[in-house]
Amino acid sequence: MKPAPFKYYAPSTVDEALARLAEHGWDAKVLAGGQSLIPMMNFRLAQPAVMVDLNGVSELFYIRPGRNGGLSIGAMTRQRKVELAPMVAERAPILREALTKVAHPQIRSRGTLGGSIAHADPSAELVALSVALDARLRLRSKQRGERWVDARDFFLGLFTTVLEPDELLTEIVLPPMPSQSGWSFMEVARRHHDFALVGVAATVILEKSRDPAKAKCEQARLVYFSVSDGPVEAFEAAAVLRDQEPTAEAIREAAETAGNKDVEPNSDINASSEYRRHLVKVLGRRALTEAFERARASA
């Protein structure tokens, strides 16, 4: 099929794009990489009356060093560019790891960081990762100006965010990884680069100790995707590990808690809820083990 008729605008500045969004409101749709929107339009699942194409807005394409080792990334920066950037590999290696699992290189060459986050697909790696990394999102509107939203407050449900019709996600800011911290990103898919049946982003911080092998867990975070209508943070599992030595037994208990208390997986044509719950536990245990190993090695 072909998309329904629509008006097309190609602004060259953020201000011009915001003016178009303010003018057309709910009738307008923003085009970033187009890897999700264009197929939806071709199948007439999305029928915007107005298309605002951001590919000519050069000010949204960048990767910059943030404060104290963090990162600031323009919303239109291509996923492939982020994946290959040495600064990202150094400052946010979990982001690079996650991007290697997003679709195929051809898709990542067009797909954008901000587009994936704003689309809010519950099976998207970058959605869960933005929550796991405590990302801050810069939103701009012609009428209301600028506001910052924490990633954990950005996602409201299935393909739904706090973005207003006249707002634009312009920047993603990642804080620096603390000292004695570790990370892991894992998923299970039927085929390499398919949508994940279940995935998880894990970050941990160890308390400062003379013996890193016996250091206690100061903070742990598990954020799952492809299990619900949005990213799911396993708070109960994190509480199991807090102020405890992250032994194999403690990690196993945390992973079991995630599967039994934090996550209520859904069933669909790809996997049953029972199988997803099993993957939640297995991936949680593996990811936490790897994250704590990295944290000890960095001490």
N, C-alpha and C positions, 0 to 999 in steps of 0.2 A: 504494500500500500504506500501511498504518498501522504505527506502531512496536509492538514487543512490549510487554507489560505491564511496568511498573516502579514502584518506590516513588519518591516525589517529596519532596524537602526544600528549603525556601527559607530558609536562614540569613540573619540580619541582621548578623552580625559574622564576621570572619575566624576567630576562635577557634571559633565554632560550626561553621563550614564544615570546619575542620580536624578537629574532633571527629567529624563525620560521615564524613570520609574515613578517619580512623583506625579507625572502627568497621566500615566496610564494605570497605575495601581495594580489591582488584581488581574487585569487583562494582560499584563506584561510578564514575560519570562526571561530570565537571564541566561545567556549562552556562554558557558565557559569552555570546557573541553568538548562538550557535546557527546561524550561517550555513553551517557544515560539518556539525556533529553532527546536527542535526535531519533534513536530507536523508538522511544515512547511516542514521539510525534508521528513517526512513520506508521505505527500501529494505531494511531488516533487515540492512544491512552492519555495523551496530553494534547490539548488544542489551544495554545495561547493565541490571542488575537494580535499580540505584539511581541517581537523578539528583539532583545537588547543584547547585541554581540559585544563581549568585552575583549575580544582578541586583539583589538587595536589600542587598548588602554595600556601603554607601555609602563606606566607608573605602578602597575600591580604585579610586575614580573621582577622579583628580586629574592635573594637570600643574603641576609645581613647578620653580622655578629650582634648578639644581644648583651644585656648586662651580665657581668660575672660569669660568662661562658654560655649564656643562653643563645637563642636564635630568634630572628624575626624573618618571616617568610611571607612574601606577597601572595595574595589569594590566587592569582593567575599563574603562578610558577608551575611549570610542567612537572608532573610526578617523576618523570625520568631524570630531569635535571636535578631535582632534590636527591634522588637516589644516588646519583653519581658525584654529587658535590663533596669534596674533601672536608669542608667545614661541617657538613651534616654528619659524615662518618666519624669525625672527631668529637663533636659536641652532643650529638643525639644518635648514637649508633642503632638504637632500637627503631628509630624512624626509617633508617636505611634498610634494616632487616625486614620491616613490615612492608615496605614498598616493593621488595623483590617478590613478594607473594601476591601483589595486586595484578590480576589479569595477566596480560602479556606485554612485552616491551613496546609493541606497536601501540597498544592502548595507553600505556603510561607516557608515551611520547606526546599524546594529545591531552590526556586527562590532567586535571589541575588539582593542587592540594585543596584549595578553597572550594572548588566545585564538588569534590567528593564529600567534604564535611557538610556543606550546605544541603546537599542532596539527602543526607541522613539515612542512607540505606542501612538497615540493621545488620547486614552481612558485610559491611565495608570495614576493612582493616583500619583505615585512617580515622573513622568515627570513634572506634573503641580506643585507639591509641591517643587521640586528643584528650580523652578523659583520663587515661592512665598517666599521662605526662603533665596533667594540670595546665593544659594549654589555655591561653586567654585569647579571645577572638574580638577583633575590632570591627564593629558594625557602624556604617555611616548612612545617614539619611539627609536629604536636602532640607526637610522641614524640622526634624528633631535634632539634627547635628550628629555627634559621635557618642557612642557608648561602648563599654567593654563588658563582655560576658564570659564567665568561666565556662569551659567546655562542658563540665558536668551539669550546668544549668541551661545549656543551649538546646539539647535534644529533648523533645516533648513526647515523641512516639513515632509510629511508623511513617517515615518520610516527612516528619513534622519537626520544625524548630521554632525558636522564638523570633526568627526573622519576620519583620513586617513587610507588607507588599512593596513599600518604597525604600526598603533597606538593602544594603549591599555588604556582604562580608568582604573586607578589604585586606585583612592581615591576620596571620596566626603567629602568636608569640609563645615560644617554649622556654620555660625557666631552665637554668642550669641543673645538671644532675649533681646531687650532693656528693661529698666525699664518702667513701665506704658504701657506695650504692651499687646495685646490680640490676640487671634487666633480662627479660626473655620474651620472645614473641613466637608463638606456635599456633598452628592450625591443622585441621584434618580436612582434606577435600578428596572427592572421588578421583579427580585427575589433577595434575599439577596446573595451577593457575585457575582452576574452577572456583566458584564461590565456595567458601568454607562451610562444612557441616557444623563445625564448632571451632572457634578460635579464642585465644586469650593473650592479653598483654599483661606482663607481670613486672613490677618494680619493687625493690626492697632497699632498705637502709639499715645498716648495722650500727649499733652503739660503738663508740670509740672504746677500744680495748687494746691492752698490750699483746694479747694473744687473739688475733682475728678468728682463729679456729673455734674459740669459745665465746666469741662476742654474741650478745643477745640482739634480737630483732627490735629495732626502734620503730620501723614502719614497714608494712607490706601492703601491696595493692594488687588485686586481681580484677581485671575488667574483661568480661566475656562478650563475644559477638556471635551472631547467627543463632541465638538461643531465645530471642524475644523480639519485641517491637523496637528495641533500641539497645544501646550498650548497657550491660548489667554489671555493676560493681559488687564484688563479693565482700561485704562489710563483715559478716559473721566470720568468714574464713580469716580475714585480716586480724580480727580480735583474738583468734586462737593463737596467733604467732606473736602478738605484741608483748614485749618484755620477756620473751622466752628464747632459749637457745634453739636455733632452727635445726634440730636434729631430724633425721629421716622420719622418726615417729611423729614429731610435731608437724612436719610438712604433710605427711599422709593424713593426719587428723584435719588439718586446714583444708586440704583438697576434698576430703569427704564432706566436710561442713559446707563447702561451696556447692557441691552437688546435691546435698540433702536440704539445705536451708536457704541459700542465697539465690539459687537459680531454679526457675520453673520452666524447663525447656518446652518449646512447642513441637508439634508433629506436623510434617508435611510430606510431600511425595518423595523427598530426598532422604528423610530419616525420621524415625520414631522418637518420641520424647524420652523413652527409656534409653535408647542408644545415645542420644545427645547427653543425657545425664551421666552416662558412663564416660563419655568423652570429656565432659566437664571435670570429672574427678581425675582422669588419667592426665589430661593436659595441665590441669592445675598442679598436680604433683611434679610433673616433669619441668614445667616452667619455673616453679618456685625453687626446685633443686638447682636448676641452671642459674637462676638469678642470684641465689645465695653464694654459689660458687664464684660467680663474677665479683660479687661484693667482697668476698674474702680475698680474692686475688688483687683487688684494687687497694686494699688496706695497706 
